[in-house]
């Protein structure tokens, strides 16, 4: 391991010519100098590689790792992980950027507290709007106790879009020694929820998780956003993969000693069903824009899922969630579920 490299920044790149320079410039502006940047070009077909070559020629800390075919976010990040030299690693998406004090703030928090994961909050940049995300995190710098983690995760399971600190892999500092000791990688069979899956596998192997009270990471979302991850629901086996992706959460809760494995499984079933409901709404929205037989095929899969039937035993809609879809899922039947999804998607569209 190189003594001059304390942090390895892994950036998967797929056709990011319009945003990559801003991303890399934000790294160059860091007040922390001991880093390397691993640019994993996932077989881009635009000018991304030209931009990469310019940067690696001008600064030896920037390195190119080029893949000969499109592999997806999970595989691209894994490829980067196999090349890290730093004591810690940090994931950054090619269309995002970071504040100048990001690396120094997280690294200092790590060293001062001997932490294995260091999180912070993020800023969502949606077109011309800047939103400082409220993710249910502490209001001061904090070291999570087991009880803190158990409480936070249970809040996440109940309201997953409000408690998002452990949803994304980007914006966090991970200790390389933990990764190597336990051989923790992204599940390359997942092209949805792979971040959650990775985070909780890593968390299960950590001794200490810290939070830096700051908004350091800019996450870009716009109408032209290109993501290396497919949208949830696009795969034929999306239902199975939702349950696979969330499995490490159950193991992590059990490892905290908060309840039995059965009670942890019950909580994760709730989260999986919630994700399925959200996916039905998303697919229904797409169907309203462009009707397709594929939509009916997916609704049939939903109606026949044994995992979903088991999960429904433990799920009840929270305030603001769709009771209509829940009752349709309980009753079963492709047409009823599809109709409930379309009605819910239409109501949401009318409210906007």
N, C-alpha and C positions, 0 to 999 in steps of 0.2 A: 504494500500500500504506500502510495506516495505521501511523504511527510508534508509536502507543500499543498496538498489538496485535502481540504477539510469537508467540502460539500460537492457532491456530484448532482448536477441539474439534468434531468432526463426530459427531453422534449420530443414527443412523437410528432412527425410532420407529414401531413397529407394534403397536398394542393393548398398550401397556406401562403401563397405569394403576396396576398394583399395585407396580411397581418403580421407576418413573420419578422419583418424588420423592426417593428415597434416592440415586439416581444423580446428580441435579442438586445435591442437598445436599452430596454429596462434592466437587463442583466448587467450590461456594461456600466450602467450608472450606479450600481450597488456600492455602498460604502464598506463592503466586505470583499476582499480581493482573492481569498484562497478558495477558489472554486474551479471546476471544469464543467463544460456544457456538452452533453452528449446529444447531438442532433440526429435522431433516428428517422431517416427519410423513408417513409413507407411506400416507396415506388411512386412518388409524385409525378404527375404528367404536365405540370405547369412550370413556372420558373423558380419554384422553391429551392431546387438544388443549386441553381445559379447563385441565389442569395446565400445559401449555406457555404458554398465555395469561397465567396468573397469574405465572409466572416472568419473562416478557418485560416485563410491566408493572412489576415490582418491581426489575428490574436490566437496564440497557440493554445489558449485555454478552451477554445471552441473546437469541437471534434465532430467529424462526420461519420455516421454509421448508416450505410445505405443498404436497403433490402431490395431484392430483385423481383418481388411481387407484393401486392397489397395483402397485408396480414391482419390488419385491425389493431385497435388500440391496445388490447391486452398483450398480444404478441410483440408489438413494437416496444412497449414498456419493458417487457421481459428481456428483450434483446439489449436494451439499455442497461438493465440491472446486471446483466452478465459482464458488463464492461466498467462498472463503477470503481473508482479509485478512492473516493472520499470516505471519511468516517461516517458521514451522513449523506442521505440522498433526498432529493426534492423533485417532485413532478410539476411540470409546467406545460400547459397546452399551448400550441403554436399560435392560437388566436387570442391568447390572454397576455397579461403583463403584470409586473409586480412593482411595489413601492421601493424606493432606493434603500430603505432600512430593513427590508424583508429578511435577507439572509443573516445579517448581524443580529437582529432582534431574536430570531428563532434559535440561532446558534448559541447566543449568550444564555438564553433560557435553558437550552439543553445542557450546557456545561455547568451552570450554576445549580441545577437540580438533578443532574445525572439522569435525565429523562430519555426514554426510548422513542417516544413520539411527541412532537411539539406541534400543536394546532394553533390557528388563529382564525379570525373571521374574514369574510371576503366582501368585495364590492361588486355588485352586478351592474354592468354597463349594457343597457338595452337600448340600442339606437342612440338617441340623444339624452337618455335619462340615466342618472347615476343613483343607484340605490344601495345604501349601506345595509346589508342583510342582517336581520335579527334572527339568529340561529339558536336561541335558547341557551347560549353559552354564558359562563360567569361574567360578571361586570368588572372583574379585576384579574390580574395574573393569578393562575390557580394550578395546583397539583390535584388531580382527581384521586379521590379515595375509591375503594371498591363500591361503597354505597353511592357515591356521586355518579359513578359510571352506570350502576344498575338503575338509578333514578332517571338519568338522562336517556338511557336506551329505552326505558319503558315509556317515557314521554315521546320519544321518536316513533316507537311502534304505534302509539295512539294517534299522533299527528305528525306524520313523516315529513311534511313539507315545511314544518316550523322548526324542527330540531334536526338540523342538517350538518352538524359539525363533523360527523363521521361518515357522511354520505360520499364525499368526493376524495379521491386520492391526492389531487393537486392542492398546493398551498400548505403542505405539511412537511415537516422534517422527520425522516425515519432513520433510525440507527442502523448502519450497514451490518454491524456485528450480529444483530438479531436476525436480519434477513439471511445472512450466510449460515448461521448456526442452525436455523430451522428450515432453510431452503424454501422460503416463502415467495411464491410467484403468483401472477395473475392466472386465473383459470381461462385458458385460451378457447375453451368451448363456449364461453360467455361473450356475447357482444352487447349485452345489456346488464346493468347492475354489477359490472365487474369490479368497479371501485369499492362498493360496499363489501363485496366478497373478500377482496384483498385486505381492506382495512381491518376487518374483524378477525381474519386469520392472523394478521400481524399483531393486533391488540392482545390476542390470546397468549402471545409469547413474550409480552412486555412486563417489566417490573414497575414502570412509572410512565404515566401519560400527563403531559403538561399543556396548559393553555396560555398563550400570550394574548392579552387583551388589546387587540389592535386589528384594524382592517387593513391588511397588507396585500391581498391578492385581488386583481381585477379580472373578473370573469365576463367575457364578452358574449352577449346574446343579441342576434338581430335576424331579420328576415332572410338574410343570405348566409346564415351560419352553416358552416360545414363541419360536421362532427364525425370523428372516427368511429364512434359508437352508433349502432343502429338504434332507432327509436324503439322503445319497448312495444312489443306486439307485432313487429314486422316478420319475425321468424316463425316458421311453422310450428316449432316446438317451444314457443315462448312461455307457455304455462309451466312446463317442466323446468325450464331454466330459471324462472322466477323463484321457485321453491329451492332449487340448487343454490342459487346466488345467496339466499338468505340463511342457509344452514349454519354458516360460521357464527351468526349472531346467537343462535341457540347454544352452541358450544361455549361461546364466550360468557354468556350469562351463567351457564352452569359452572364455569371455571371460577366465577366470582363468589360462588357459594351462596348465591341468592336464589333459593328454591331448587327443586329437583329438575332433572333433565326434561321430565314431562311438562312441568310448568313453563320452562323456557321454550319448549316446542310449541306450547299453546300460544304464547305471546308472539312467536314468529309466524305462526299460522295467521294470526290477526293481521300482521303486516303484509303477508303475501296476498291475502284476500283483498286488502285495501289497494294493493298495487294492481291486482286483476281488475278491480272496479274502475280505477283510474285508466287502465289500459282499454277497457271496453268503451269508455267515454271518448278516449283519443281515437280509437278505431272508428267509432260511430261518427265523429266529426269528419274524419277522412271520407267515410261513406257518403255523407251528405254533400261533400264537395265533388266527389267522383264515385258514383255507385259502382260496385264490383262484386262479382261472385266470391272473391277471396274473403270478403267481409263475412259472408254467410258461412264459409268454411271455418273461419276462426271462431265464430259464435257457436258452431256445432262442437268444436273442440272444447270450448269453455263448458258447454252443457254436459259433456261426457267426462270431464276431468274428475278422477277419484280423489286426487290431492285437494282440489277445490271443495269437493263435498265434505271432506274431513275438516278443512279449515273453516267452513261456514258454521260448524258447531260452536266455534269460539269467537265468532265475529258478530259485532252489532254496529250499525252505522253511528258515527259520532255527529255532533252538531255540524251542519253544513255539508255532510256527505249524503250520497244518494240512497234513500230508503227504497226507492222504486227498483233500482238495480238489485239491491240486496234481496228483496222479495221475489224478484224474477229468478235470481240464482237459486234461491231456496225451492221455488216451485219447479224449476228446470224447464227445458225445452228451448230449442234454438230460436224459434220465432219470438217467443216472449222475451228472452234475454236481448235479442237484437232490437226489438221494439223499445224496451226500457232504455237501452243505450242511446238510441236515436232521439227519444224524447228528452232525455237528460242533456244530451249534447245541444239540442235545439234550444232548450231553456237557457243554457249557459250562453249560447250565441246571442239570444235576444236581450240578455242582461248587459251585454257589452255595449 
